[in-house]
Amino acid sequence: MPPTIRLFSAFPFILLVLLTISTKIIASENPFKVDGKVLELDESNFDAAISTFDYIFVDFYAPWCSHCKSLAPELDKAAPVLAGLKKPIIVAKVNADKYRRLASKHEIDGYPTLKIFVHGVPTEYYGPRPANLLVRFLTKFVAPDVAILDSDSAISEFVEAADFSDNIMTSYDFDKVPALIATHPAHDEQSIFYGPFEDKFLEDYIKQSLLPLVLPVNEDSLKSLKDDKRKIVLTIMEDETDEKSKKLRNVLKAAASANRDLIFGYVGVKQWEDFAESFEVYKKTQLPKMIVWDGNEEYYSVIGSESIEESDPGTQISKFLESYRVGSVIQKRISGPTLMGFINSQLGGKYFFISILVLLVIITLIITMGKEEPLTVGTRDQIDHSRNVPSQPEARESRRATDKED
């Protein structure tokens, strides 16, 4: 009897040990605390986070970056909403300036860079950054996938379940199917593609539709514009929020829909004066002014068609585009002093002042080298002659010996 008692009294202890071990294993499988807050990742736990979560949105930031500081509270507001979705999206951040090897691995070349990892596969995020719009945009990544309807019965079931009707066609303003619709609710825009539904045409349409027809140029949109690689038809206005500018934007939309190989953007001097002045916009400049910008250091001024008058903007914009396409342009570079201010506002003061310091060091070295006596290079005959010419003491001794002989 006593041995039997000892056996059963030992059993709960063994069971307790097994439960403890299994609990530790489960806990170690997900070491991250998911409480709706932004996760702080580094080189030690980044890969684990990517493999743990099906959907994770990562902000690669630098502590000194002003845009990163503005984005941080928006991510804090969006994080609990995204974490509460049926398919949660975890928001995380990485100090890319500190963990540079990790940043290099993920090709981070600017701050902030935002990426969403879906089952470990990264996609760079170029969407809006305010919390409510960011949530709306990211929710699309966890929306149901496209369903392939391969039979009449499947189509009938889908139409019945989705309550599809002519009202949808009316709402989205398309009159036949199949049709592909790209919408930008924030800009009150949509475009419709009726085909051909072949790889190249579909790819071109989707790429061109990632940005709205006419885009405000600001700190948030600048990276998207530069990454697109298309030339930018830039309209510089006095104030992009006034009624005249709003009417002009509608005209620009019509021009943009007919010229999809170009991006159409606008900026107000009142909204971003430093940027506007980079394109030779001064107090006496007649606005609105149009130029074509390459997204980097160069832009094109169309001869005789820079300013847009209020009377007939549509015709003037058409003439501007025609003149640009036939090459009636003057190529220019963004003006220097204002460009420095522009770069400083984008990258932060850190790199700007480092560049100035390096420049001063180079100038100092050049001046110092200039003060040293330069080496002269003579011909071989000059060198041989210098060897044969006696020194002054030798010459005096030679003359004394000659006098004694005489």
Summary of the structure (lengths in Angstrom):
residues: 406
radius of gyration: 34.8
end to end distance: 145.6
largest distance: 145.6
contacts: 1016
relative contact order: 0.06
helix: 49%
strand: 17%
